[in-house]
Amino acid sequence: MINLLPILIRKELHTVYSNRTLVVALLAASFLLVLMMIMLVPSYFMLMLNGAFGLESQTVPDTSFNTNKKEALTNDINRKVNLLLEGIKMKSVLPTEAISLTINAKSKMALGESSVQIFGFEYSSAKDSKAAVKSVETSIKITGNAKDRGSLKEFVSNIESDPAVKSVDVPVNNFLPDKNLLFSITAYFK
């Protein structure tokens, strides 16, 4: 219907429509701005009041005496603990070191990594209180699946060849089947 009007009237209608749209948009924006200012005024006054009262009420307590007392007590406790620990020599293998040792043993295998699959690790560390020199006995239990007896034997020998390993416990029932051996090996560390 607008196409039937002459060009000048069409331009005039377009200008009037644009002006009305602009006025409505400006009114909406100004209304939102005024509303936002009204909402922020109470927060501003609360901030100013709390800031003024907060500066007056803040005092810095003198903690130099308490700090010196705590430092002396802490130093005394640390000295006593160090005296107790001098006779106890504890060296344990970290879980990450134990797991990396088994992964290295697996990667050294001649048949490749697919001959032994590792399902899980169980790390344990216990203090040996019966010995004259107190120590920590660390072990890792490795569960998995080996393709055949030869690959399991090679995997166990690779673990035993590591200098950090004291002994390896391999139950006999791990070697009973010919193929797809489910195994559970316990390696004890020095």
Beta strands, then each sheet from edge to edge (+ up, - down):
strand 1: 116-128
strand 2: 135-148
strand 3: 165-169
strand 4: 179-189
sheet 1: 1+ 2- 4+ 3-
end
